[in-house]
Amino acid sequence: MAKVPTPHIEAKLGEIAETVIMAGDPMRIKFMAENFIDNPVQFNNVRGMLGFTGTYKGKRVSVMGHGMGMPSIGIYSYELFNFYDVKTIIRVGSAGSIYKDLHIGDIVIAQGACTDSNYAAQFELPGTFCPIGDFDLIRGAAGECERLGLNYRVGNVMSADVFYGEFPHNDKWMNMGVYAIEMEAASLYMNAARAGKRALTICTISDHILTGEVTSAEERRTGFTNMMKVALSLV
């Protein structure tokens, strides 16, 4: 076990649960801790990346921010998997739809994560790695979406390295059946695979790239409670 605290997480061993639900926005994590978690105790505020541990329906769980982009979630998920012995990370994020029947508030469960990132190069694999989510988590999340009567899809997302792309290729990804664009799932899945752990990304559609539908920052922070409920059902 590597030495903790790490440069990015100030928690001591034992202060983080085996299952961690993560979001890019630490304010979404604060909202989750205040509205869904019983007796939350803060374990991190390094760089403002809040983390809390408490219980949900009697089960211990942690919630923590991961920032934006694959390098950021790559750091936090690596440290959680490898330094704090976290077994499962579930990301609850936002995504831009490139599928005509996925609109604001709908859910995408990322079975796989395409990417334009070079993140996998570090593993020096003799081919192309396919980052995928854990099947049991996918099955559980889909079942909970069914139980709650949510509009959702299970399939590929695209983890992009660039938010403001000079030459966007969304139409090309759409032609390959990709449902939505986000920025973190691929590196999370790669880190989980390398560590022999479990991971899943559940995204709520925050904007529709084809129609121009958008949500505000506040709506993204506090309004996407359905995916939080789905993620917490997997604890």
N, C-alpha and C positions, 0 to 999 in steps of 0.2 A: 504494500500500500504506500503510495507516495505521500509526502509530507503535506499536511493541511494545517492551517488555512493555505489557500492557493493565492496567486497574485490577483485573482478576480472574485473569489468567494471567501468570505471571512468566517464561515461556519466551522464549528468543531465537528469531529467525527460523532455521529449519532444524532446530530441536529437536523439532518435531512432524511426524509422518508425514502423507502425503496422505490416508490413511484412519485415522479415529479411531473406536474402539468406546467407547461411553459407557454409564454406568449411574448411576442416581440415588444409590446408596450408594457413597461413595468406598472403603469397606472391601471391597465387591465388586470394585472395580477393583484394589485391592491384592492380593486373592486371585487375580484373573486374571493380574496381572503376575508373581506368584510361582509360579503353577502352569502357565501356558500360554505365556508370553512368554520368549524367550531373551534374556539379557543386558539386562534392563530398566534404564533410566536414568530417574530421577525428574526431571521438568521443571516440576512445579507442586505447591505446597502452600499457595497463597494461600487463606485461609479454610478450610483443611483439605481442599480439593477436589483430591485427589491426581491426578496424571497421570504416566504413564510411557511411554517409547518404547523399543522393542526390535524383535525380529524373530519371525516365526512361519513356520516352514518356509522360512526364508530370505528372507521378504518383510518389509519394514519396516512397522511398524504402531504406533500409539499407542493407549493406553487411558486414559480420564479420567472422573471423576465429573461429574455435571451437577446434582445436587441435586433437590429435589422441586418439581413444578409447572411450568407453562408459562413464567412469568416467569424462573425460574431457568435452565431449559434454553434459553430464548430468548436470554439473555445469553451463555451459553457457546458455543452453536452459532453465534450471530452473529459473535462474535469469532474463532472458529476458521475459519469460512467466509470472512470478509471481511478479517481482519487477518493470519491465518497461512496463507492460501491452501490450506486443507484442501479436498479435493475430495469426500470421502465421509464421512458420519457414520452409524454404525449404533448404534442404542440397544438395549441388552439390559436389559429391565425386568421388573417384576412387574405382574400385572393380576388383577382380580377377575372371575371368569367369571359371565356371565348367560346361558349356553348350557348346556343340560342334558347335552350330551356332551363338554364340556370340563371336566376335573377337575385336581386338584393335579398339577403337573408337566407338563401338556400345554402345547403351544406355540401361540401366535397370531401370525401374520405380518400386520402391519397394512397391508393394501392401501390402506385409506382411514381417515381419522380424523375422526369427527363430534366436535363440541365445543359446550359451552355458554359458551365463553370469548368475550370481545370482542377477542381478539388481532388478528383480521384487520381491525379498524376502522382501524388505523394506515395501511393501504394505500389507503383511500378508494376501494374498488372499487364500481362501479355495480351490485352484485348480491352473491350469496353465493359465496364461494370454496370449492372442494372440495380439501382437503389430501390428497394421495396420495403413496405411496411410489414409489421408482424401480422400474420394471418389471424391469430386468435383475437388480437385487438381490432383488426378490421371487421371480423365477423361480429364481435360484440358491439362495435360502434354502429354497424349497419342495423343490427337488431334493435338497438335503442332508438335509432332514427325511425324505424318502423313503428315501434311502440308509441313514440311521441307524435306520429303522424307527420313527420317532417318531409319536405321535398329535398332529396339528396341524390347524389351520384357517387359511385365507387369507381375509381379509374386513375388515369394518369393526370398529374399536374406538371407544370413546367417551372423548375426552380431557376430563376433568372439571376444573373450576376449584376445586371444593370437595370435600374428603375426608369431612368430617362434615356432610353436607347436612341442612338443616332439613326439607326436603320432597323426599326422593329420588324420582327418576323412572326408576329402573332398569327397571321393567316396560314403560315406554313405549319405551325404547331397545331392549329385548328384542323387543318387537313389531315393530320395524323391522329385525330380523335382525342387530343388533349383537352381537358375540361377548363382549366384555369391556370393563371400565372401567379406564382408566389415567389419567395426568395430564400427559403430555408430548408425545405424538406429533404433535398438530396444529400446535403452534408450531414444532417441529423441521421438519415438512414445509413450512410456510409460509416459514421462513427459507431452506430449501434452494431452494425455488422462486424466491424473490426474488433469491438469489445465483447462480442458474443452476448449482447443485450437486446432488449425489445424497444421498438419505437413506432410511433404513429403520428401522422399529421392530419388534423381535422381542420378544415378551413370554412369560414363563412364568406359568402360572396359579398364583398364590400363595394364593388363597382363592376359595371359591365362594359368591357372594352368595345364591344360591337355596337351597343345602343347608347352609350354615354351616361347610363345610370350611375349615380355616385352616392356615397354617404359621407357624413361629417366625421371629424376625429372623435367627437363625443359619442356619436352613434356607434363607432367602432369600438370605443372603450367600454361602454356600458350596455349596449343594446344587443350584443351577440351572445345572449345567455343560453340559447339552445345548444350550441356546441359545447359550452361549459358543462351543461347537464350531461351531455353525451360522454364527454371525457371523464367526468367524475363517476359515471356509472361503471367505468372500467377499472376503478381502483379496487 
